[in-house]
Amino acid sequence: MGELTKLRAAPAAPKKAVSKRAPAVRKEDLPLGRILAGDCVEEMRKLPDNCIDLVFADPPYNLQLGGDLNRPDGSHVDAVTDHWDQFDSFAIYDKFTRDWLTEARRILKPDGALWVIGSYHNIFRMGAILQDLGFWILNDIVWRKTNPMPNFRGTRFTNAHETLIWASMGEKAKYQFNYRAMKTLNDELQMRSDWTFPICSGGERLKDDKGHKAHPTQKPEALLYRLLLATTEAGDVVLDPFFGTGTTGAVAKRLGREWIGCERESTYREVAKKRIEKELPLDESALQTMQNKRSAPRVAFGTLVEAGLLKPGTQLFDKKRRWFANVRADGSIESGKLTGSIHSVGKDLQEAPSCNGWTFWHYEVDGDVKPIDAARQLYLLAAED
């Protein structure tokens, strides 16, 4: 009889934790899947308090470009010179930033979060203002571009990155972080704060009828994919106050997230609508991700002993077989004179401040060596069936 078959008579697993992220308002009352035409501050003011799970903002950078930029061969560089990126002074830009961040904070749920992206021209000003408003910075992410635009004048270093700030509603606020999904996405290594993606080019770069860029600062979908997968759940409501050509909406739709956009430029709205209409959501089964350890149902090691997955007397060992222990009937383990939980014995043997016994201890099944966490996953799988 195989391991999985034995589990059919196992005690019921603990019920899955119920999310505490209760919506402040009914989703039916929100303009989901719509691009709100107008100034983002005015449009956000029409939304109720505490209704959004995540805000992703790609605001004007206020690049302060002086004159045209040409390549060494004399050809013109298609830089960001649009009217929406022009502000008369830092004071005016700061007021604009404070206004939209204030509304973003009002509409976010208490356990919601904010992402904002910028360049050296504006990211430091935004970071200071969002801290002044009570946001708590969780990480700054460096998006390193594999194909940045060169510094044609040769007067500075090539600007090869942009910075994202991820912030919660306060120092003690809860927020969504799908740690396990990110570790799985990164080949079982912790996801770092430096992300490498190319800028939009080729087929992903949207063009207008004349073959020109539809938007000068279109972000790669891979960037939004990682961001939304890391900090939202399926069904969460994501708002983008600077919607542009709809990258946030397209990726949110694909990943089963609800979205709302604000965009005052009619040209961008039309491009975004057509783009998102073509996007197909992933199947529900494809949207399943690795659970966070904190949100996964708790299973005591003793439960596995009761279920017969790890019988009393089973020998455990660390991956390098330096230490050995035997499972006891009450779910404790014994290694020489040491007895206790899988965590405490592992900690004492290593003389370490802590130990995750689920990944430290291994056992052998039909010649295969597995961490004891594999037995826990088998138990959970059988319980779901």
GULOSE-167998 format. One record per residue (C-alpha): residue number from 0; x negated, y, z negated. Coordinates in Angstrom, 3 decimals. Layout:
N
PT;NUM;X;Y;Z
...
//
This chain:
385
PT;0;0.000;0.000;0.000
PT;1;-1.474;3.362;1.021
PT;2;-1.914;6.380;-1.207
PT;3;0.953;8.294;0.364
PT;4;3.393;5.376;0.073
PT;5;2.667;5.017;-3.640
PT;6;3.769;8.574;-4.214
PT;7;7.403;8.058;-3.245
PT;8;8.231;7.189;-6.849
PT;9;6.029;9.933;-8.306
PT;10;7.525;12.481;-10.697
PT;11;8.926;15.549;-8.982
PT;12;6.375;18.267;-8.341
PT;13;6.880;21.675;-9.891
PT;14;9.167;23.924;-7.900
PT;15;7.469;26.395;-5.638
PT;16;7.049;29.808;-7.125
PT;17;9.763;32.255;-6.109
PT;18;8.438;35.488;-4.652
PT;19;8.912;38.485;-6.901
PT;20;8.690;40.849;-3.964
PT;21;12.399;41.710;-4.045
PT;22;13.417;44.321;-1.469
PT;23;14.548;47.689;-2.770
PT;24;17.168;47.959;-0.010
PT;25;18.855;45.587;2.385
PT;26;16.938;44.952;5.570
PT;27;20.185;45.433;7.477
PT;28;20.082;49.103;6.486
PT;29;16.641;49.668;8.024
PT;30;15.881;50.498;11.689
PT;31;14.011;47.244;12.221
PT;32;12.482;46.644;15.619
PT;33;12.934;50.286;16.621
PT;34;10.571;53.079;17.626
PT;35;11.729;56.256;15.899
PT;36;11.337;59.184;18.287
PT;37;9.917;62.201;16.501
PT;38;7.367;63.499;14.044
PT;39;6.347;60.703;11.685
PT;40;6.802;62.771;8.516
PT;41;10.349;63.741;9.472
PT;42;11.236;60.200;10.517
PT;43;9.820;58.642;7.328
PT;44;11.860;61.123;5.266
PT;45;14.987;59.490;6.668
PT;46;14.016;56.113;5.203
PT;47;15.017;55.075;1.659
PT;48;12.552;54.743;-1.215
PT;49;10.662;51.473;-1.749
PT;50;11.733;49.758;1.470
PT;51;8.437;48.937;3.244
PT;52;5.996;46.111;2.471
PT;53;3.028;47.442;4.439
PT;54;2.053;50.644;6.211
PT;55;-0.605;50.483;8.911
PT;56;-1.664;53.928;10.082
PT;57;-3.933;54.921;12.958
PT;58;-3.603;58.705;12.668
PT;59;-5.221;61.377;14.836
PT;60;-8.955;61.480;14.181
PT;61;-9.398;65.242;14.625
PT;62;-12.526;64.548;16.675
PT;63;-13.487;68.220;17.128
PT;64;-14.889;67.546;20.577
PT;65;-16.464;70.587;22.173
PT;66;-16.099;70.680;25.943
PT;67;-16.183;67.872;28.496
PT;68;-18.408;64.829;28.078
PT;69;-20.242;63.417;31.075
PT;70;-22.363;60.334;31.679
PT;71;-25.979;60.664;32.888
PT;72;-24.744;60.073;36.449
PT;73;-22.407;63.059;36.136
PT;74;-19.171;61.057;35.925
PT;75;-16.563;62.186;33.411
PT;76;-16.049;60.285;30.133
PT;77;-12.394;59.675;29.335
PT;78;-12.606;60.776;25.693
PT;79;-9.852;61.722;23.239
PT;80;-8.896;65.267;24.223
PT;81;-5.120;64.993;23.854
PT;82;-3.154;67.762;22.152
PT;83;-2.028;65.471;19.341
PT;84;-5.651;65.101;18.173
PT;85;-6.315;68.830;17.933
PT;86;-6.062;70.759;14.665
PT;87;-7.127;74.357;14.122
PT;88;-8.886;73.740;10.808
PT;89;-9.720;71.125;8.214
PT;90;-7.131;72.702;5.924
PT;91;-4.373;72.128;8.476
PT;92;-5.524;68.553;9.056
PT;93;-5.643;67.901;5.309
PT;94;-2.087;69.200;4.856
PT;95;-0.912;66.978;7.708
PT;96;-2.676;64.000;6.085
PT;97;-1.224;64.717;2.651
PT;98;2.286;65.057;4.082
PT;99;2.366;61.728;5.886
PT;100;0.589;59.860;3.066
PT;101;3.095;61.277;0.563
PT;102;5.994;59.888;2.595
PT;103;4.198;56.590;3.111
PT;104;3.792;56.251;-0.645
PT;105;7.459;57.014;-1.256
PT;106;8.771;54.385;1.150
PT;107;6.337;51.647;0.102
PT;108;7.501;49.055;-2.410
PT;109;5.702;49.024;-5.789
PT;110;3.777;45.938;-4.649
PT;111;3.298;47.237;-1.113
PT;112;0.027;48.333;0.438
PT;113;-1.457;50.743;2.941
PT;114;-4.012;50.323;5.704
PT;115;-5.483;53.352;7.416
PT;116;-8.167;53.418;10.094
PT;117;-10.433;56.254;11.119
PT;118;-13.874;57.388;12.194
PT;119;-16.478;59.447;10.382
PT;120;-14.556;62.540;11.479
PT;121;-11.584;61.860;9.216
PT;122;-11.865;58.702;7.101
PT;123;-13.548;60.401;4.142
PT;124;-10.966;63.168;4.033
PT;125;-8.142;60.614;4.122
PT;126;-9.805;58.476;1.454
PT;127;-10.013;61.395;-0.968
PT;128;-6.407;62.422;-0.354
PT;129;-4.955;58.950;-0.774
PT;130;-6.823;58.606;-4.072
PT;131;-5.449;61.985;-5.166
PT;132;-1.947;60.679;-4.431
PT;133;-2.408;57.625;-6.657
PT;134;-3.342;54.910;-4.188
PT;135;-5.980;52.428;-5.365
PT;136;-8.654;51.456;-2.837
PT;137;-9.065;47.671;-2.636
PT;138;-11.574;47.448;0.218
PT;139;-13.093;49.440;2.987
PT;140;-13.481;47.337;6.106
PT;141;-16.070;48.090;8.759
PT;142;-14.829;47.257;12.245
PT;143;-18.057;46.742;14.177
PT;144;-17.505;47.103;17.906
PT;145;-19.354;44.666;20.136
PT;146;-19.036;47.009;23.116
PT;147;-19.091;50.597;21.796
PT;148;-19.274;53.654;24.003
PT;149;-22.945;54.768;24.263
PT;150;-24.135;58.124;23.011
PT;151;-24.672;59.611;26.452
PT;152;-26.453;62.741;25.260
PT;153;-28.992;60.782;23.242
PT;154;-28.665;63.155;20.301
PT;155;-27.287;60.742;17.699
PT;156;-27.023;57.057;16.868
PT;157;-24.433;55.211;18.954
PT;158;-21.208;55.302;16.969
PT;159;-20.492;51.565;16.925
PT;160;-17.920;51.177;14.157
PT;161;-14.729;52.462;12.611
PT;162;-13.630;52.187;8.991
PT;163;-10.385;50.830;7.585
PT;164;-9.224;51.506;4.036
PT;165;-6.944;48.978;2.342
PT;166;-5.176;50.394;-0.703
PT;167;-2.509;49.297;-3.180
PT;168;0.003;51.522;-4.927
PT;169;-2.119;51.760;-8.075
PT;170;-4.863;50.169;-10.127
PT;171;-2.489;47.694;-11.807
PT;172;-0.173;47.190;-8.826
PT;173;0.334;43.750;-7.350
PT;174;-0.255;43.320;-3.640
PT;175;-0.220;40.560;-1.036
PT;176;-3.522;38.934;-0.108
PT;177;-3.563;35.605;1.687
PT;178;-7.032;34.601;0.559
PT;179;-6.780;30.976;1.624
PT;180;-5.539;31.862;5.086
PT;181;-8.462;34.227;5.563
PT;182;-10.959;31.637;4.364
PT;183;-9.494;29.078;6.757
PT;184;-9.563;31.596;9.592
PT;185;-13.264;32.165;8.844
PT;186;-14.278;28.487;9.024
PT;187;-13.961;27.929;5.241
PT;188;-16.153;30.889;4.327
PT;189;-14.866;33.866;2.372
PT;190;-13.787;36.583;4.779
PT;191;-16.211;39.505;4.545
PT;192;-15.551;43.214;4.796
PT;193;-17.373;43.595;8.127
PT;194;-15.232;42.541;11.058
PT;195;-16.571;42.214;14.598
PT;196;-14.228;42.761;17.542
PT;197;-14.657;44.319;20.989
PT;198;-12.776;47.494;21.829
PT;199;-9.837;47.109;24.180
PT;200;-10.879;46.404;27.731
PT;201;-9.918;44.222;30.657
PT;202;-6.443;42.749;30.642
PT;203;-5.633;43.914;27.115
PT;204;-6.184;47.579;27.964
PT;205;-2.795;48.998;28.953
PT;206;-2.752;51.201;32.061
PT;207;-0.290;53.719;33.439
PT;208;1.053;53.758;36.999
PT;209;-2.099;55.543;38.191
PT;210;-4.448;52.986;36.649
PT;211;-5.524;55.258;33.796
PT;212;-5.608;54.267;30.124
PT;213;-2.102;54.411;28.720
PT;214;-3.568;55.487;25.369
PT;215;-7.148;56.581;24.607
PT;216;-7.400;54.880;21.204
PT;217;-5.556;51.592;21.755
PT;218;-6.639;49.099;19.089
PT;219;-7.407;45.427;19.833
PT;220;-4.649;43.004;18.932
PT;221;-7.180;40.790;17.141
PT;222;-7.731;43.535;14.575
PT;223;-4.016;43.807;13.761
PT;224;-3.629;40.039;13.825
PT;225;-6.189;39.582;11.062
PT;226;-4.898;42.497;9.053
PT;227;-1.248;41.387;9.115
PT;228;-2.094;37.732;8.547
PT;229;-4.186;38.711;5.513
PT;230;-1.835;41.107;3.734
PT;231;1.757;40.280;4.714
PT;232;4.126;37.339;4.718
PT;233;6.597;36.282;7.392
PT;234;9.655;38.521;7.148
PT;235;7.808;41.460;5.563
PT;236;8.557;44.923;6.920
PT;237;5.581;46.736;8.467
PT;238;5.737;50.423;9.367
PT;239;3.339;52.158;11.742
PT;240;3.773;55.949;11.612
PT;241;1.495;56.506;14.640
PT;242;2.861;53.759;16.855
PT;243;1.179;54.687;20.125
PT;244;1.552;51.897;22.680
PT;245;2.853;49.420;20.108
PT;246;-0.027;47.150;19.140
PT;247;1.334;46.852;15.594
PT;248;4.825;46.020;16.819
PT;249;3.626;43.442;19.335
PT;250;1.477;41.571;16.816
PT;251;4.108;41.847;14.064
PT;252;6.731;40.327;16.365
PT;253;4.365;37.492;17.282
PT;254;3.680;36.736;13.617
PT;255;7.306;36.856;12.473
PT;256;7.019;40.186;10.648
PT;257;9.633;42.923;10.910
PT;258;8.407;46.279;12.207
PT;259;9.326;49.945;12.460
PT;260;7.402;52.484;14.515
PT;261;7.261;56.268;14.635
PT;262;6.062;57.929;17.835
PT;263;6.790;61.435;19.092
PT;264;5.236;61.025;22.567
PT;265;7.847;59.664;24.996
PT;266;5.198;58.272;27.362
PT;267;3.753;56.056;24.637
PT;268;7.211;54.960;23.498
PT;269;8.114;53.683;26.951
PT;270;4.881;51.705;27.262
PT;271;5.366;50.233;23.763
PT;272;8.979;49.178;24.447
PT;273;8.055;47.299;27.613
PT;274;5.081;45.692;25.914
PT;275;6.994;44.441;22.869
PT;276;9.934;43.168;24.931
PT;277;7.541;40.750;26.639
PT;278;6.106;39.486;23.332
PT;279;7.326;36.090;22.149
PT;280;7.343;35.189;18.433
PT;281;5.454;32.099;17.370
PT;282;7.407;29.014;16.331
PT;283;8.136;28.806;12.618
PT;284;5.864;25.788;12.234
PT;285;2.982;27.685;13.843
PT;286;3.431;30.525;11.359
PT;287;2.660;28.323;8.370
PT;288;-0.655;29.303;6.777
PT;289;-2.828;28.002;3.985
PT;290;-1.371;29.009;0.631
PT;291;-3.189;31.123;-1.862
PT;292;-4.369;29.064;-4.810
PT;293;-2.536;31.504;-7.067
PT;294;0.777;31.069;-5.247
PT;295;0.556;27.303;-4.734
PT;296;2.638;25.121;-7.074
PT;297;0.677;24.239;-10.193
PT;298;-0.141;20.570;-10.640
PT;299;-1.893;19.345;-13.756
PT;300;-4.677;16.804;-13.305
PT;301;-2.789;14.545;-15.705
PT;302;0.152;14.510;-13.278
PT;303;-2.045;12.794;-10.714
PT;304;-3.021;10.213;-13.326
PT;305;0.652;9.601;-14.129
PT;306;1.443;9.246;-10.419
PT;307;-1.294;6.655;-9.981
PT;308;-3.317;8.712;-7.546
PT;309;-6.308;8.756;-9.905
PT;310;-6.014;5.818;-12.281
PT;311;-7.594;5.720;-15.739
PT;312;-11.125;4.421;-15.336
PT;313;-11.647;6.012;-11.891
PT;314;-15.206;7.269;-11.604
PT;315;-15.678;10.900;-10.620
PT;316;-18.915;12.522;-9.516
PT;317;-20.170;15.817;-8.140
PT;318;-20.942;16.077;-4.439
PT;319;-24.673;15.435;-4.946
PT;320;-23.979;12.623;-7.475
PT;321;-25.977;14.271;-10.231
PT;322;-23.223;13.822;-12.831
PT;323;-20.571;11.155;-13.329
PT;324;-17.392;10.989;-15.394
PT;325;-14.543;8.578;-15.993
PT;326;-10.848;9.450;-15.912
PT;327;-8.978;8.766;-19.172
PT;328;-5.309;7.907;-19.643
PT;329;-4.332;11.369;-20.889
PT;330;-5.828;13.238;-17.923
PT;331;-9.063;14.158;-19.677
PT;332;-12.426;12.938;-18.413
PT;333;-15.490;11.576;-20.209
PT;334;-19.124;12.058;-19.255
PT;335;-21.523;10.692;-21.861
PT;336;-20.742;12.529;-25.097
PT;337;-18.709;15.195;-23.307
PT;338;-14.929;14.931;-23.089
PT;339;-12.342;17.413;-21.948
PT;340;-10.631;18.750;-18.842
PT;341;-12.048;18.457;-15.343
PT;342;-12.973;22.134;-15.604
PT;343;-14.548;22.224;-19.062
PT;344;-16.670;19.094;-18.596
PT;345;-17.908;20.320;-15.218
PT;346;-18.764;23.683;-16.767
PT;347;-20.679;22.156;-19.680
PT;348;-22.631;19.727;-17.503
PT;349;-23.833;22.572;-15.291
PT;350;-24.291;24.966;-18.196
PT;351;-22.272;27.411;-16.116
PT;352;-19.821;30.097;-17.233
PT;353;-16.968;28.378;-15.366
PT;354;-16.183;25.494;-13.044
PT;355;-13.368;24.736;-10.625
PT;356;-12.975;21.037;-11.362
PT;357;-10.725;20.478;-8.354
PT;358;-13.565;21.143;-5.932
PT;359;-16.500;20.118;-8.182
PT;360;-15.400;16.531;-8.892
PT;361;-15.153;13.925;-6.118
PT;362;-13.941;10.329;-5.903
PT;363;-14.261;7.500;-3.415
PT;364;-11.337;5.987;-1.497
PT;365;-11.946;3.108;0.913
PT;366;-15.520;4.261;1.441
PT;367;-14.573;7.936;1.961
PT;368;-15.733;10.571;-0.538
PT;369;-13.141;13.253;-1.240
PT;370;-12.769;16.127;-3.709
PT;371;-10.051;15.425;-6.252
PT;372;-8.173;18.375;-4.757
PT;373;-7.381;16.025;-1.861
PT;374;-5.349;13.904;-4.274
PT;375;-3.480;16.998;-5.411
PT;376;-2.642;17.910;-1.795
PT;377;-1.366;14.374;-1.202
PT;378;0.861;14.706;-4.224
PT;379;2.286;18.017;-3.023
PT;380;2.827;16.646;0.496
PT;381;4.760;13.667;-0.814
PT;382;6.836;15.870;-3.099
PT;383;7.856;18.057;-0.145
PT;384;9.069;14.973;1.716
//
